[in-house]
Amino acid sequence: MLDARQLEALAAVVEHGSFGAAAQALSLTLAAVSLRIKALEDTLGQRLLVRGKQVRATPAGQSLLAHVKQVRMMEADLLGGLQGTSVRKAQRWQSLSVAVNADSVASWFLPGVAPLLLKHHLLLEILIDDQDHTHDALKSGDVIGCVSTLAEPMRGCVAEPLGTMRYCCVATPAVVKRCQTPSGAVSLHKMLAQPAVIFNRKDALQDTFLAQHFGLLQPHYPRHFAPAVEAFETAIELGLGWGMVPEQHLAQRAALQADPAQTLQDLLPGATVDVALYWQHWAREAPSAQRLTEAVKATARLHLRQAQG
């Protein structure tokens, strides 16, 4: 049987980044926290933490942290169910952590789960990462679920298909013209001479576009990096370069755009990149996490492209 106090000490050290900060948060001495961690490591026969300037969990420690978070959520749900309606209105807010790609957060994820959060007193901590990397946060135990491109369920998890986000390669009319030959055809040479606007260094959508539609692998071209959705799309509208934008965002911005010079056009009409998304989450979920999973799947069915048949 795992010792609850030892598990809380482990969670506190990782969450606060050091033994000293964990001791302060738990109102314990530094020695007491160290002894609890050592006792837990001795019981399990393996190291749970990598000591250093920034303490981090080992793979075994990550598994225990995921367990701690599950227990916390289940206890909160249990207490909420045991309390009467009048008491429940004053209950503490419960936190859920998820990892979501930036393109999904504002366009469909948040609008879809907002009613659930308000109804059930849930607080959401969103970790933003590229859709190809969000599962790292789930693997480390930092989140209870993630919007990911990983179709294969990770250990102890379920991967449920959400649908497909379609990306278009767009630019302002002036940039599009600089990428074309006199006949109006897109010149790969001219296109690669223009900068691309990229979300961050993990973003590979531009390279995927060039590989799918031009057969070009490991391309070299100038790049702007703008790691915020609004700044990223504004940079493209200002004519700084071409970039990959979800069709949902294009429809929203087209309705607001008044300057024809900043209207975004397809660089190569009909050429898109489809990204299949999955909701990866723990196989054993507390009721609050289960409700979140259902809300995510329901809103994805409304906003993302679904497989036919």
C-alpha positions in Angstrom: 0.0 0.0 0.0 1.5 3.3 -1.0 1.9 6.0 1.7 -0.3 9.0 0.9 2.0 11.4 2.7 5.0 10.2 0.7 3.1 10.5 -2.5 2.1 14.1 -1.7 5.7 14.9 -0.9 6.7 13.6 -4.3 4.0 15.6 -6.1 4.9 18.7 -4.2 8.6 18.5 -5.1 7.9 18.1 -8.8 5.1 20.7 -8.8 7.2 23.3 -7.0 10.5 22.4 -8.6 12.6 21.9 -5.5 12.7 20.2 -2.1 12.8 23.6 -0.3 9.7 25.0 -2.0 7.8 21.7 -1.5 8.7 21.8 2.3 7.3 25.3 2.5 4.1 24.4 0.6 3.5 21.3 2.9 4.5 23.2 6.1 7.2 20.6 6.7 11.0 20.8 7.3 13.3 20.1 4.4 14.5 17.0 6.1 11.0 15.6 6.5 10.3 16.0 2.8 13.6 14.3 1.9 12.9 11.4 4.3 9.5 10.8 2.8 10.9 10.8 -0.7 13.7 8.4 0.3 11.3 6.1 2.1 9.1 5.9 -1.0 12.1 5.2 -3.2 13.3 2.5 -0.8 9.9 0.9 -0.8 9.7 0.8 -4.6 13.4 0.0 -5.1 14.0 2.7 -7.7 14.8 6.4 -8.0 11.7 8.7 -8.5 13.5 12.0 -8.9 16.4 13.4 -10.8 18.1 15.9 -8.4 19.6 19.0 -9.8 18.9 22.8 -10.2 15.4 21.8 -11.4 14.2 18.6 -9.9 12.3 16.4 -12.3 10.6 13.0 -12.1 12.0 9.8 -13.6 9.7 7.7 -15.7 8.7 5.8 -12.5 8.1 9.1 -10.8 6.0 10.3 -13.7 3.8 7.2 -13.3 3.3 7.9 -9.6 2.5 11.5 -10.3 -0.2 10.5 -12.8 -1.6 8.2 -10.0 -1.6 11.1 -7.5 -3.5 13.3 -9.9 -6.1 10.6 -10.5 -6.6 10.0 -6.8 -7.0 13.8 -6.2 -9.6 14.0 -8.9 -11.5 11.0 -7.7 -11.5 12.2 -4.2 -12.8 15.6 -5.3 -15.6 13.9 -7.3 -16.5 11.7 -4.4 -16.7 14.6 -1.9 -18.8 16.5 -4.4 -21.2 13.6 -4.6 -21.4 13.1 -0.9 -22.1 16.7 -0.1 -25.7 18.1 -0.3 -26.7 20.5 -3.0 -26.5 23.6 -0.7 -22.9 22.7 0.2 -22.0 21.8 -3.3 -22.7 25.3 -4.4 -19.8 26.5 -2.2 -17.4 23.7 -3.1 -13.9 24.4 -4.1 -13.0 24.6 -7.8 -11.4 21.5 -9.2 -8.5 21.8 -11.6 -7.9 19.8 -14.8 -4.8 20.0 -16.9 -4.7 19.4 -20.6 -2.3 19.9 -23.5 -3.8 21.3 -26.7 -2.3 22.7 -29.9 -2.7 26.5 -30.3 -4.9 26.2 -33.5 -7.5 24.1 -31.6 -7.7 26.1 -28.4 -9.6 29.1 -29.5 -11.3 27.8 -32.7 -13.1 24.8 -31.2 -11.7 23.4 -27.9 -12.5 26.2 -25.5 -15.9 27.1 -26.9 -16.9 23.4 -26.7 -15.8 22.8 -23.1 -16.7 26.2 -21.6 -20.3 25.2 -20.6 -19.0 22.1 -18.8 -16.3 24.1 -16.9 -18.9 26.6 -15.7 -21.5 24.0 -14.7 -19.2 21.8 -12.7 -16.9 24.3 -11.1 -13.9 23.1 -13.1 -10.7 25.0 -13.6 -8.7 24.3 -16.8 -4.9 24.6 -17.1 -4.0 24.5 -20.8 -0.5 23.6 -21.9 0.1 24.9 -25.4 2.3 22.8 -27.7 2.5 21.6 -31.2 0.0 18.8 -31.9 2.8 16.4 -32.7 4.3 16.9 -29.2 1.3 17.4 -26.8 1.4 13.7 -25.9 4.7 14.3 -24.1 2.9 16.2 -21.4 0.5 13.3 -21.0 3.3 10.8 -20.8 5.0 12.8 -18.1 1.9 12.9 -16.0 1.5 16.7 -16.3 -1.9 16.5 -17.9 -4.9 14.2 -17.9 -5.6 14.4 -21.7 -4.2 16.0 -24.8 -5.2 16.8 -28.4 -2.6 14.9 -30.4 -1.7 13.5 -33.8 -0.6 10.3 -32.1 -3.1 7.6 -33.1 -1.5 4.8 -31.1 -2.7 4.8 -27.4 0.1 5.4 -25.0 0.5 3.0 -22.1 -2.5 3.3 -19.8 -4.3 5.6 -22.2 -7.1 5.6 -24.8 -6.8 7.4 -28.1 -10.1 8.5 -29.6 -10.3 10.1 -33.1 -11.6 13.6 -33.1 -11.6 14.5 -36.7 -9.3 16.4 -39.1 -8.1 20.0 -39.2 -7.5 21.2 -42.8 -4.7 23.7 -43.3 -4.4 26.0 -46.3 -1.2 27.6 -47.6 -2.0 31.3 -47.8 -0.5 34.8 -48.2 -1.5 38.3 -49.2 -2.1 39.1 -52.9 1.3 40.8 -53.1 3.2 37.8 -51.7 1.2 35.4 -53.9 2.2 37.5 -56.9 5.9 37.3 -55.9 5.6 33.5 -55.8 4.2 33.3 -59.4 5.6 33.2 -62.9 4.2 35.7 -65.4 1.7 33.1 -66.5 0.3 32.9 -62.9 1.7 29.5 -62.0 3.4 29.1 -58.6 7.1 28.8 -59.0 8.7 26.7 -56.3 12.0 28.7 -56.7 10.2 32.0 -56.2 8.1 30.6 -53.3 11.2 29.4 -51.4 12.8 32.9 -51.9 10.0 34.3 -49.8 9.9 34.0 -46.0 7.5 31.6 -44.4 5.7 32.5 -41.2 5.9 29.6 -38.8 4.3 29.2 -35.4 7.4 27.9 -33.6 10.4 25.6 -34.2 8.3 22.5 -33.6 5.8 23.4 -36.4 6.4 21.2 -39.4 3.3 22.0 -41.4 5.1 24.1 -44.0 7.6 21.3 -44.6 4.7 18.8 -44.9 3.0 21.1 -47.5 6.2 21.3 -49.6 6.7 17.5 -49.3 3.1 16.6 -50.3 2.6 19.0 -53.1 6.2 19.5 -54.5 8.0 16.4 -53.4 10.5 18.5 -51.7 12.3 17.1 -48.6 14.3 19.0 -46.0 13.7 22.4 -47.8 15.7 25.5 -47.0 13.9 28.9 -47.0 13.8 32.0 -44.8 11.5 31.9 -41.8 9.7 34.2 -39.3 8.7 32.6 -36.0 5.6 34.0 -34.3 4.5 31.7 -31.4 1.0 33.1 -30.8 -2.0 32.5 -33.1 -3.0 36.1 -33.4 0.6 37.3 -34.0 1.2 34.4 -36.4 -1.9 35.2 -38.6 -1.3 39.0 -38.3 2.2 38.5 -39.6 0.9 36.8 -42.7 -1.8 39.5 -43.2 1.0 42.2 -43.0 2.7 40.5 -46.0 5.7 39.2 -44.0 5.4 35.8 -45.8 3.3 32.7 -46.5 2.0 30.2 -44.0 -0.3 27.4 -43.1 -3.6 28.5 -41.5 -6.6 26.3 -40.5 -9.7 26.7 -42.6 -11.7 27.6 -39.5 -9.4 30.6 -38.8 -9.6 31.7 -42.4 -13.4 31.9 -42.3 -13.4 33.8 -39.1 -10.8 36.4 -40.2 -12.3 36.8 -43.7 -15.5 38.2 -42.0 -13.4 40.7 -40.1 -10.9 41.7 -42.8 -11.6 45.1 -44.4 -8.4 45.8 -46.2 -8.2 43.9 -49.6 -4.4 44.1 -49.5 -4.4 42.0 -46.4 -7.0 39.5 -47.6 -5.4 36.0 -47.5 -5.4 34.0 -50.7 -4.5 30.4 -51.4 -1.0 30.2 -52.7 -1.8 26.9 -54.5 -5.6 26.6 -54.7 -6.9 23.1 -53.8 -3.6 22.1 -52.2 -4.1 21.6 -48.5 -2.7 19.6 -45.6 -5.0 17.5 -43.4 -4.1 16.8 -39.9 -5.9 14.0 -38.1 -6.4 14.7 -34.4 -7.0 12.4 -31.4 -8.0 12.8 -27.8 -5.5 10.9 -25.8 -6.6 10.4 -22.2 -6.1 8.1 -19.2 -8.0 4.8 -19.5 -9.1 5.2 -15.9 -10.8 8.5 -15.5 -12.4 10.3 -12.6 -16.0 11.4 -13.4 -15.0 15.0 -14.0 -12.3 13.9 -16.5 -14.9 11.6 -18.2 -17.2 14.6 -18.6 -14.4 16.6 -20.1 -13.6 13.8 -22.5 -17.3 13.6 -23.7 -17.4 17.4 -24.2 -14.2 17.4 -26.2 -15.5 14.6 -28.5 -18.8 16.3 -28.9 -17.4 19.7 -29.9 -14.9 18.1 -32.2 -17.7 16.3 -34.1 -19.2 19.8 -34.8 -16.1 21.7 -35.8 -13.7 19.2 -37.3 -13.9 17.3 -40.6 -15.2 13.8 -40.0 -14.4 10.6 -41.8 -17.2 9.7 -44.3 -19.0 6.4 -43.9 
